Amino acid sequence: MQDGSGRIVVQNLTKHFGQVAAVQNLSFNVEPGSVTGFLGPNGSGKTTTLRMLLGLVRPTSGWSTINGQPFERLGNPGRIVGGVLEAQGFHPGRTARDHLRVYAAAMGVADQRADDVLNLVGLGAAGNRAAGGFSLGMKQRLALATALLGDPQVLVLDEPANGLDPEGIAWLRSFLKAFAQSGRTVLISSHLLAEVEQTIDQVVIISRGQTMFYGPLDELRKSQQSRVIVAPADPQKLAVALQEARITNVSPTPDGKLAIVGATIQQVGDIAAQAGVALYGVHEEKADLEQLFFRLTSGQYAGQAPYGQAPPPGWGAPPQQGYAPGTPPGGYQQVPPGYAPQQGYAPGTPPGGAPQQQWQQQAQWAQPPAQEQQAWSQQPSGPLQVQPAPPPPPQDPTPPSGDQSTPGAGGGHQ
Ligand SMILES: Nc1ncnc2c1ncn2[C@@H]1O[C@H](COP(=O)(O)OP(=O)(O)OP(=O)(O)O)[C@@H](O)[C@H]1O
């Protein structure tokens, strides 16, 4: 029996492809009423996990459920979960509208719904165009439209921002937030924290198929450790004095300063004064989220540094063990400047300098039709909580016949 909760539960999910351990013992819950980011570097197992969740790959062990049921037991799954794993696979000669109508018929949804979802994703004017001529961003929108056909309670999207321009990303952000605020469930994967940081409330970070952090994004923010950067006249002498004061997390910076974790500016100043070491500068530095993300996922593909240079800091050995939600990782390493967060703009505010015509089109994308908004806002919205996973479902999931891709009713499936 489905429990109607909209909750996704992943429990000890494991997948081996021959010698490759793509996913290892992964456990997390995704709660309705929130957008959860499923983050990890390339090859960390995100797509494999989503494919298992959507019944396209059989797990080696472990299980996952949506609404308390394995995907295979959802009956008409497209009515419950809309999944987009790859914005490909459209018949190139078929119009967007016809593509949607094929899926609508398979799901038992009225033809009119095809036009509704085309408008919803901003493709209303492109319904008669062949999908083969669509840009990557338009294909992403068409895949999302397919997933929305069944008016699902749960959305599972693999790298949905891939190929979208900044306006498209801003639109997607407002769209997913509105969807979640109506009490529905959204799980989106990305390998870029900055890309989804403004969209997600909860985060699951994986590396090498294992959970590195799982909890509210705010929890991760709170775990940002600060460090004191000091420019001493004699770094060696100060490092020894700090060591004697049991402040051991001290490392040199590339420009000859010392970075100290676990001490205040005042403590460092006092110790330097007692040791007779002059300080030419001291300040406190906060690690940003991007640095923490690097820290949590570093080492998966530690590349060879070119021409004998030192490898970029932050690409060292991976953490030995995962971090439970609320347990901050110890320290952090310097990383090269990462990607700047997307400079989005609030829905309803035209982007600076955008041509008027383009903005009008964007404004249309940013606003779901009134009836959609109303329908969503009537959904109950639950509090965002990390809850322990419930015990396994009463019956074992019926495994799919093999690792074959199956066309899912949610659309866009491989
Ligand atoms: N069908 C398959 N056969 C063999 N190995 C596979 C298969 N699918 C995935 N893998 C391997 O499993 C690991 C995880 O891949 P996966 O695609 O799940 O990662 P990902 O996090 O989605 O990566 P990306 O961000 O690059 O899409 C990789 O080492 C990949 O090569």
The ligand as a MOL file (V3000), in Angstrom:
LIG
                    3D

  0  0  0     0  0            999 V3000
M  V30 BEGIN CTAB
M  V30 COUNTS 31 33 0 0 0
M  V30 BEGIN ATOM
M  V30 1 N 26.1920 0.4710 -16.8070 0
M  V30 2 C 27.3790 0.6300 -16.2110 0
M  V30 3 N 28.3520 -0.2680 -16.3660 0
M  V30 4 C 29.5500 -0.1400 -15.7490 0
M  V30 5 N 29.8740 0.9100 -14.9420 0
M  V30 6 C 28.9480 1.8520 -14.7590 0
M  V30 7 C 27.6560 1.7650 -15.3820 0
M  V30 8 N 26.9350 2.8510 -14.9880 0
M  V30 9 C 27.7390 3.5670 -14.1640 0
M  V30 10 N 28.9580 2.9620 -14.0240 0
M  V30 11 C 30.0680 3.4360 -13.2060 0
M  V30 12 O 29.5790 3.7210 -11.9150 0
M  V30 13 C 30.2200 4.8660 -11.3760 0
M  V30 14 C 29.1700 5.8970 -11.0200 0
M  V30 15 O 28.5970 6.4010 -12.2190 0
M  V30 16 P 27.3620 7.3990 -12.2030 0
M  V30 17 O 26.9880 7.6770 -13.6210 0
M  V30 18 O 26.3080 6.8720 -11.3200 0
M  V30 19 O 28.0030 8.6920 -11.5380 0
M  V30 20 P 27.4730 10.1970 -11.5150 0
M  V30 21 O 27.7230 10.6930 -10.1400 0
M  V30 22 O 26.0760 10.2630 -12.0150 0
M  V30 23 O 28.4730 10.9090 -12.5330 0
M  V30 24 P 28.2620 12.2090 -13.4940 0
M  V30 25 O 28.1350 13.4050 -12.5790 0
M  V30 26 O 29.5350 12.2190 -14.2710 0
M  V30 27 O 27.0390 11.9420 -14.3150 0
M  V30 28 C 31.1960 5.3400 -12.4320 0
M  V30 29 O 32.4630 4.7850 -12.1260 0
M  V30 30 C 30.6530 4.7330 -13.7110 0
M  V30 31 O 31.6650 4.5130 -14.6570 0
M  V30 END ATOM
M  V30 BEGIN BOND
M  V30 1 1 1 2
M  V30 2 1 2 3
M  V30 3 2 2 7
M  V30 4 2 3 4
M  V30 5 1 4 5
M  V30 6 2 5 6
M  V30 7 1 6 7
M  V30 8 1 6 10
M  V30 9 1 7 8
M  V30 10 2 8 9
M  V30 11 1 9 10
M  V30 12 1 10 11
M  V30 13 1 11 12
M  V30 14 1 11 30
M  V30 15 1 12 13
M  V30 16 1 13 14
M  V30 17 1 13 28
M  V30 18 1 14 15
M  V30 19 1 15 16
M  V30 20 2 16 17
M  V30 21 1 16 18
M  V30 22 1 16 19
M  V30 23 1 19 20
M  V30 24 2 20 21
M  V30 25 1 20 22
M  V30 26 1 20 23
M  V30 27 1 23 24
M  V30 28 2 24 25
M  V30 29 1 24 26
M  V30 30 1 24 27
M  V30 31 1 28 29
M  V30 32 1 28 30
M  V30 33 1 30 31
M  V30 END BOND
M  V30 END CTAB
M  END
